[in-house]
């Protein structure tokens, strides 16, 4: 899966499943501060990443992910090592 597919898929599930506002979906957006993603949302994101991308996400790995762009790159690194 290339980075454009990762971005499209990630944005879709964040908007549809986590109910993030579409206008906030900018690469530099902070997941917590700008997008309003809280700890309960992160639990859902773990499940969604496994469903859409096929790998298990560990909660401690998400500690290094701050922005939406960080999240895209994190997924890309897992899928395309």
N, C-alpha and C positions, 0 to 999 in steps of 0.2 A: 504494500500500500504506500503510495507516495504522500508527500506532505500536504498536498492540496486536498486529497481524499481524507486525510486525518483531520485537517481543519474543518472541512465540510461536515464530517460525521460528528466531530466533537461539538461544533456549534449547534448542530441539529439536536443532539441529545441534551445539551445544556439548556437550550431554549424550550424544547418540548417536555422534557422530563423534570428538570430542576427549576424550570420557569424563570430563567434569567431573561431580562429584557433584551430584545434583539439589538437595540441601539447601543447597548453597552459592550457589545462584542467586538472590542478592539484588542489587538495583540498586546498592547501595553497595560490593559486593564488588570488591576489587582483582583484576584479571585475573591478575597474576603471583603476588602474595602469598597471596590467599585461594583462588583457583581453581586455582592451580598450572599455569597456562598458560606454557609456555616458548617459546624462539625457534623450535624445530621445530614446535610447535603453531601458531605464528603463520603459518608457511609453509602449513600445511594450511588455516588460517582464510582466507587469501587466496583459495585455490581454492574453498572453500565459499561465500564471499561472492559470488564470480562465478557459481557454480552457482545459488544460491538467490535472489540479488538482481539478477543481470545486469549488474554493473559491475565493472571491474577496480580492485582495491585496491592502492595503492602502499605498500610497506613503510614509507617515511618518514611516511606519513599516520598510521600506527598509533602513532607515537611520542607523539602527543598524547592517545591513548586510554589511560586508566588504570583506570577502573572499568567494570563492566558497563553502567551507565547511560550513561557516555560512549560506549560502543560502540553502544548502541541509538540514541543521538542522532546519532552520526556517520553511521550507515546511513540514518537518517531524513533527514538533511540532503542526502545524496547522492541519495536517491530522490525527495525532495520539496523541491527547491531554492526 
